[in-house]
Amino acid sequence: MSELMTAIDHLAAEDPSELPRGLLAAQLVELHWQMARLQAQIARRTSIRPPGA
């Protein structure tokens, strides 16, 4: 969870217009994966499963 918070804080502190598009895309992909990992952890801890699983 702290990794996700750090990534969000890092992105919030930057002006996206000043970043190269490749770097911005890489940061957004990394943030997406961190959010997906967090969702998976929450699902495991709360025993919630997606429909059809």
C-alpha positions in Angstrom: 0.0 0.0 0.0 2.8 2.4 0.8 4.2 1.8 -2.8 0.9 2.9 -4.3 0.8 6.0 -2.0 4.4 6.9 -3.0 3.6 6.5 -6.7 0.5 8.7 -6.4 2.4 11.4 -4.5 5.2 11.3 -7.1 2.8 11.7 -10.0 0.9 14.4 -8.2 4.1 16.5 -7.6 5.0 16.5 -11.3 3.6 18.6 -14.1 2.6 16.1 -16.8 3.2 18.6 -19.5 6.9 18.7 -18.6 7.4 14.9 -18.8 8.4 13.0 -22.0 5.4 11.0 -23.2 7.3 7.7 -22.8 8.1 8.4 -19.2 4.6 9.5 -18.4 3.2 6.3 -20.1 5.7 4.1 -18.1 4.6 5.8 -14.8 1.0 5.3 -15.6 1.5 1.6 -16.5 3.4 1.1 -13.2 0.7 2.8 -11.2 -1.9 0.6 -13.0 0.0 -2.5 -11.9 0.4 -1.3 -8.4 -3.3 -0.7 -8.2 -4.1 -4.2 -9.6 -1.8 -5.8 -7.0 -3.5 -3.8 -4.2 -6.9 -4.9 -5.5 -5.8 -8.5 -5.6 -4.5 -8.2 -2.0 -7.8 -6.8 -0.8 -9.7 -9.5 -2.6 -7.6 -12.2 -1.0 -8.0 -10.7 2.5 -11.7 -10.2 2.2 -12.4 -13.5 0.3 -14.1 -11.6 -2.5 -13.9 -13.3 -5.8 -14.9 -11.9 -9.2 -18.1 -13.3 -10.8 -17.6 -16.6 -12.6 -14.4 -17.4 -10.8 
